[in-house]
């Protein structure tokens, strides 16, 4: 049977990081940098690059926009996307590109 240590999985899967799951509110900008699994996002500046929270990160994050935040290609965004206010964005990072929905 495979190792099913949930605490080990949680620490490796970046669940419940120190300080809680929600990071500080980020202002939209050409480049934003994540530090937690969840961030609120303000403003309407087009974002082309999302810096992952740490080197080697692969996985999901959630952004909660307060407005119609646009995301554009040109950095590490896989496809252009415009967020809807107060509708969470689920982002998956494969180590090189972000896939947003």
N, C-alpha and C positions, 0 to 999 in steps of 0.2 A: 504494500500500500504506500502511496506517495506521502511525503512529509506534509502534514496539514496543520502546521503550527500557525494559527491565525495571527498571533502577535508578530511573528517573524514576517508574515505576508504583509501585514499592515505597515510595518516600518519600511519595508522595501517598496511598497506600492505608494508611499507618500500619503498615507491616511493619517489624519490627526497630527499634523506637524506641531512642533512647539509653538505655543501662542494661539492655537486654534486653526481651523480650516480657512477662515476668511482673512485675507491680507488687507492692506490699506487700499483706499479708493485711488484708482489711477486716472489721471487726466489723459484723454486721447492725444496721441502724438504720432509722428512718423514711426517712432520706435517706442515700444513699451516693454518693461521688464517685469516679469512675474516673480513672486516670492512665495506664493501660497496656491492651493488648489482652487480657490475662489477669490475673485476681485470684482468690485463694482467699477464701472468705467464711465467717466463723465466726458462731455464735450462731443464735438463733431469733426475733429481733425482726422484726415485719412491716415490709417496705420498701414505700413508696408512690412514692418518687421516686429515680431514678438520674440523677445529674448526669453528662453526657457529659464526656469528657476535655478537650475544648477547644471553643470557639465555632465553630460551623459543621460540627461532626462529624456525619457520616452513615455508618453502617456497622455491622460486627459486633464483638462482644466475647465473651469466654468467662469465666464465673464458675464456680469449683469449690467448691461448698458442703461444709462438714464436717458439716452436719446438715440437718434438714428446714426450710430457710429459706423462710418464706412471703413472697410478693409480692402486693400488693393494689392495686386501682385507687384513684383519688383524687388522684394526682399525675400522673406521666407513664408509668405502666404501663398498657398497652393492655387486658390481661385478667389476672384473678387467676391465680396460679400458685404451687404449692408444690414446692420443690426436693426431690430425694432426695439423701441424703448420698452424697458421692463420685461423683456423676453430673454431669458438666459441663452447665452451662446455656449455651445459645447465645442471645445477645441481639442483635436487630437494632434499630437506632435510625434512624428516618426523618426526624429533625430535630425531631420533636415528641413521639413516643411510642416506648416500648420494647416490642418483641414478643419474648417469652421462650418458649423451648422446652427 
